[in-house]
Amino acid sequence: MNKIKIFSKSQFSILWWSGSLSSFGDWATLFASVALASQLGSESGNSGITAVVPVIARIIPAFLSSFAGLMADRMNKKNIMIFTDLSRMVIVLFLFFANSLLHLFIINFLTEIFSLMRQPSRESVVPELVDKENLVKANSLFAIGTYATLPIASIFFALIADIRVPTFITSFGNGWSGSIIFLFDSITFMLSAYLLLFLKTTSVKTTIENDGFVLKEFKEGLNYFFGNKEIRNITVSISLSLFGAGALFILGHTFLTVDLGFTESSFGFMIASFGTGIIFSMVTFSYFVSTFSRVSFVIGLCMLSTGISLFTAFISTDFTNILLSIFISGVGTGGVYLLTISFLQATTDQKMRGRVFGNFYTIGRIALLLSFITSGIAANYLDSYFASSGVETVLKISSLLIFISGLITFITSYRKIFKEFGIENSNFNNIKLNFKSIEDEPE
């Protein structure tokens, strides 16, 4: 029950392989959707603009995570995951026939809704399968499974897209040979759902009552989430960090190629360095962290290191220094993500986990969405106000924002640790120095 080996017959391995297959299908669907959008836009000469349509469609449903979390608390989490995988299995098939940007947008929008429904249920069920001291290791394996499938899905799509598909198959769909990837994606979701049939959890289906009770439970989840000072502080800090980090992905390419004059491949190397840092932190923290009494303190340190390393990268002109700094920021980012997820799982009551994770992901996604929207606008606006380019200025500000959010978490957590040692309540403050000689003492 508490084994966390992925190559075994444990309950954890079932959930891990199911999640990895599901993530693979999500990544491959996204890559193929972007390529299809670009293909559709090339007819009008707007391929660069239309390529972002699937990405926008997947960001918009961010606020639905809170409602998905409520579902996870009210219903059987295993059944929710199976239902969402089967739903995506069917929905993705329609991409094979999509021949307009509107169709592409709607299908990706629906796909993301079911992905959001699945996420809180998956996070909530993990503490039922592993011991508390193994949560960090378990979540690091989940994160590796999620992000390791990204390059695999990308390579798989590239190979499939180059296959010469018989004309009668493409003519049956939308005519684009790369659309065959959607058929494979559908199979991955089906396999994920099949594996979950063998998962055994302690989740119990809650009796569904009237809508008033649903709203009461939703409000109860919000009150618990924002009423818990430690959860609230960590979430606010991480949201500020995500808002700052979003600028890296929006403006990073421009910073490297336009401001510094590096080649197009430089951005790919930078993202690879960032991802390598994340994976390194997953492996490292999984071996050294097993308790959560002072996890906020470590999260604060990770944010501080991320902010400092990003700022160092954005003031540097040497590509090697930039890659090293970005790698360190990836280590800090991975630590923040891993420790936060594990902390929420370990400290949240089982009946509230779904809503806590739903609210957490909603706030995080909204922060990223705002960052994506404002980064480019701010860069253009600040171009004429500073000696450096607007892109470089926004990137520096974003790194300082991460540093400040980490500093807030660090100070708050430091005070708590200070109190735990009881220094201010000890007899240390009552010590008085007596400089009188022994001879002066009255007999």
Secondary structure, DSSP 8 states (H G I E B T S, - for coil): -----SSSSSHHHHHHHHHHHHHHHHHHHHHHHHHHHHHHHHTTT-HHHHTTHHHHHHHGGGGGHHHHHHHHHHS-HHHHHHHHHHHHHHHHHGGGT--SHHHHHHHHHHHHHHHHHHHHHHHHHGGGTS-GGGHHHHHHHHHHHHHHHHHHHHHHHHHHHTS---HHHHHHTTS-GGGHHHHHHHHHHHHHHHHHTT------------HHHHHHHHHHHHHHHHH-HHHHHHHHHHHHHHHHHHHHHHHHHHIIIIIS---THHHHHHHHHHHHHHHHHHHHHHHH----TTHHHHHHHHHHHHHHHHHHHHT---HHHHHHHHHHHHHHHHHHHHHHHHHHHHHS-GGGHHHHHHHHHHHHHHHHHHHHHHHHHHHHHHTTTSSS-HHHHHHHHHHHHHHHHHHHHHHHHHHHHHHHHT-TTSGGGG-------GGGS--
